[in-house]
């Protein structure tokens, strides 16, 4: 399945790298990185809502370092952060309003915060 078209269960949430071209079916695009994706200008992602506050904390992001063996613990810690984060409600409201595509900059398409965040949203539904 193409990464830009991955659906998370039956949820109206998709996941896509920031470097992939916009497609009409992307719907509302939400950047979920704390840092702006390298090499992209604000104009490149002009249609994107940037919710940096739903991204993992700087300490958690640095600890994880996209190490696959840390993935289960990263998810546990990130979900705890999301549970305590008021910005999470903003994202939940966007998801309830219609389809959302979570945009991320990481190279790893399996072990990144957008994948974890989509799982979290699915569990909250």
MARNU-945170 format. One record per residue: residue in three letters; y, z, x of N, C-alpha, C in turn. Coordinates in steps of 0.2 Angstrom, whole numbers, padded with zeros to 4 digits, always signed. Layout:
BEGIN
ALAYZXYZXYZX;...
This chain:
BEGIN
UNK-0006+0000+0004+0000+0000+0000+0006+0000+0004;UNK+0011-0004+0003+0017-0004+0007+0021+0002+0006;UNK+0024+0005+0012+0027+0011+0012+0033+0011+0007;UNK+0036+0006+0007+0042+0006+0002+0040+0006-0005;UNK+0034+0006-0007+0032+0006-0014+0027+0011-0015;UNK+0027+0016-0011+0022+0022-0012+0025+0026-0018;UNK+0021+0027-0023+0023+0031-0028+0019+0038-0027;UNK+0022+0043-0029+0020+0050-0028+0017+0052-0035;UNK+0010+0051-0035+0007+0052-0042+0010+0048-0047;UNK+0011+0051-0053+0014+0047-0058+0022+0049-0058;UNK+0024+0052-0054+0031+0055-0053+0036+0049-0052;UNK+0042+0049-0054+0046+0043-0053+0050+0044-0046;UNK+0046+0046-0041+0048+0047-0034+0045+0042-0030;UNK+0049+0039-0026+0046+0034-0021+0048+0037-0014;UNK+0045+0034-0009+0047+0036-0002+0048+0030+0002;UNK+0053+0030+0006+0055+0024+0010+0059+0025+0016;UNK+0057+0022+0022+0061+0023+0028+0068+0020+0027;UNK+0073+0023+0030+0080+0021+0030+0081+0014+0033;UNK+0077+0012+0037+0077+0006+0041+0074+0000+0037;UNK+0071+0001+0031+0068-0004+0027+0074-0007+0023;UNK+0073-0013+0021+0079-0016+0017+0078-0014+0010;UNK+0084-0013+0007+0085-0011+0000+0081-0016-0005;UNK+0078-0014-0010+0075-0018-0015+0077-0015-0022;UNK+0078-0020-0026+0080-0018-0033+0076-0012-0036;UNK+0070-0012-0035+0065-0007-0038+0066+0000-0034;UNK+0070+0000-0029+0072+0007-0026+0075+0012-0030;UNK+0078+0010-0035+0082+0014-0040+0087+0019-0036;UNK+0088+0025-0038+0093+0029-0035+0090+0031-0028;UNK+0094+0030-0023+0091+0031-0016+0094+0038-0014;UNK+0090+0042-0011+0093+0049-0009+0090+0050-0002;UNK+0095+0050+0003+0093+0052+0010+0092+0059+0010;UNK+0086+0061+0013+0084+0068+0013+0083+0071+0020;UNK+0087+0068+0025+0087+0070+0032+0093+0074+0033;UNK+0093+0079+0037+0099+0083+0039+0103+0079+0044;UNK+0101+0075+0048+0105+0070+0052+0105+0063+0050;UNK+0110+0060+0051+0111+0053+0049+0106+0049+0053;UNK+0102+0044+0050+0098+0040+0054+0101+0036+0060;UNK+0098+0037+0066+0101+0033+0072+0101+0026+0071;UNK+0107+0023+0073+0108+0016+0073+0110+0013+0066;UNK+0111+0017+0061+0113+0014+0055+0120+0017+0053;UNK+0124+0012+0051+0131+0014+0049+0131+0017+0042;UNK+0137+0020+0040+0137+0022+0033+0137+0016+0028;UNK+0140+0011+0031+0140+0005+0026+0132+0002+0025;UNK+0128+0003+0030+0121+0001+0029+0118+0005+0024;UNK+0120+0011+0022+0117+0015+0017+0122+0017+0012;UNK+0127+0012+0010+0132+0014+0006+0130+0016-0001;UNK+0125+0014-0003+0122+0016-0010+0118+0022-0010;UNK+0118+0025-0005+0113+0031-0004+0117+0038-0005;UNK+0114+0042-0009+0116+0049-0010+0113+0053-0004;UNK+0117+0056+0000+0115+0060+0005+0114+0068+0003;UNK+0108+0070+0003+0107+0077+0001+0105+0081+0007;UNK+0109+0081+0012+0106+0084+0018+0104+0092+0017;UNK+0107+0095+0012+0105+0102+0011+0098+0103+0009;UNK+0094+0098+0007+0087+0098+0005+0083+0097+0011;UNK+0085+0095+0016+0081+0094+0022+0079+0100+0025;UNK+0074+0100+0029+0072+0106+0033+0077+0109+0037;UNK+0078+0116+0038+0083+0119+0042+0082+0116+0049;UNK+0087+0116+0053+0087+0114+0060+0081+0117+0064;UNK+0081+0124+0063+0075+0127+0067+0068+0125+0065;UNK+0067+0124+0058+0061+0121+0056+0060+0114+0059;UNK+0065+0110+0058+0064+0103+0060+0062+0103+0068;UNK+0066+0107+0072+0064+0107+0079+0058+0110+0080;UNK+0055+0115+0077+0049+0118+0078+0043+0113+0077;UNK+0044+0109+0071+0039+0104+0069+0038+0099+0074;UNK+0044+0096+0076+0044+0090+0080+0039+0084+0079;UNK+0038+0084+0072+0033+0078+0070+0026+0079+0073;UNK+0024+0085+0075+0017+0086+0078+0012+0086+0072;UNK+0008+0082+0071+0003+0082+0066-0001+0088+0065;UNK-0003+0092+0070-0006+0098+0070-0002+0103+0067;UNK+0004+0103+0067+0009+0108+0063+0010+0106+0056;UNK+0008+0101+0054+0009+0098+0047+0008+0103+0042;UNK+0002+0106+0041+0001+0111+0036+0006+0117+0036;UNK+0007+0120+0042+0012+0125+0042+0019+0123+0041;UNK+0021+0117+0043+0027+0114+0042+0028+0114+0034;UNK+0023+0111+0031+0024+0111+0023+0025+0118+0020;UNK+0021+0122+0022+0021+0129+0019+0029+0132+0021;UNK+0031+0131+0027+0038+0134+0028+0043+0130+0024;UNK+0042+0124+0024+0047+0120+0021+0048+0121+0013;UNK+0042+0122+0010+0042+0123+0003+0045+0130+0002;UNK+0044+0135+0006+0047+0141+0006+0055+0141+0006;UNK+0057+0136+0011+0064+0135+0011+0067+0132+0005;UNK+0063+0127+0002+0065+0124-0004+0066+0128-0010;UNK+0061+0133-0010+0061+0138-0016+0067+0142-0016;UNK+0070+0143-0010+0076+0148-0009+0082+0144-0009;UNK+0082+0137-0009+0088+0133-0008+0091+0130-0015;UNK+0097+0132-0016+0100+0130-0023+0101+0122-0023;UNK+0101+0119-0017+0102+0111-0017+0096+0108-0020;UNK+0090+0112-0020+0084+0109-0022+0085+0107-0030;UNK+0089+0111-0033+0090+0109-0041+0094+0103-0041;UNK+0098+0101-0037+0102+0095-0037+0097+0089-0037;UNK+0092+0089-0032+0087+0084-0032+0083+0084-0038;UNK+0081+0089-0040+0076+0090-0046+0080+0086-0052;UNK+0087+0088-0053+0091+0085-0058+0091+0077-0057;UNK+0091+0074-0051+0091+0067-0050+0085+0064-0052;UNK+0079+0068-0050+0073+0065-0052+0072+0065-0060;UNK+0074+0070-0063+0073+0070-0070+0077+0065-0074;UNK+0083+0063-0071+0087+0058-0074+0084+0051-0073;UNK+0080+0050-0068+0077+0043-0068+0073+0042-0061;UNK+0071+0037-0060+0067+0036-0053+0072+0037-0047;UNK+0069+0040-0042+0072+0041-0036+0068+0039-0030;UNK+0071+0036-0025+0068+0034-0019+0070+0039-0013;UNK+0066+0043-0010+0068+0047-0005+0068+0043+0001;UNK+0074+0043+0005+0075+0040+0011+0075+0044+0017;UNK+0071+0042+0022+0070+0046+0028+0071+0042+0034;UNK+0072+0045+0040+0073+0041+0046+0067+0041+0051;UNK+0062+0046+0050+0057+0047+0055+0052+0041+0055;UNK+0049+0040+0061+0045+0035+0062+0038+0036+0059;UNK+0036+0042+0059+0029+0044+0056+0030+0044+0049;UNK+0026+0039+0046+0026+0038+0038+0022+0043+0035;UNK+0018+0047+0038+0013+0052+0035+0016+0059+0036;UNK+0018+0061+0041+0021+0068+0043+0028+0068+0043;UNK+0032+0068+0038+0039+0069+0038+0041+0073+0032;UNK+0047+0075+0032+0050+0079+0026+0050+0075+0020;UNK+0051+0069+0019+0051+0065+0013+0044+0066+0010;UNK+0039+0065+0014+0032+0066+0011+0031+0073+0008;UNK+0033+0078+0012+0032+0084+0010+0037+0086+0004;UNK+0043+0083+0004+0047+0084-0002+0045+0081-0008;UNK+0042+0075-0008+0039+0072-0014+0033+0076-0016;UNK+0029+0079-0012+0023+0083-0014+0026+0089-0018;UNK+0031+0092-0015+0034+0098-0018+0037+0096-0025;UNK+0040+0091-0026+0043+0089-0032+0037+0088-0037;UNK+0032+0085-0035+0026+0083-0039+0023+0090-0042;UNK+0023+0095-0037+0021+0102-0039+0025+0105-0044;UNK+0032+0104-0044+0036+0107-0048+0036+0104-0055;UNK+0034+0098-0055+0034+0094-0062+0029+0097-0067;
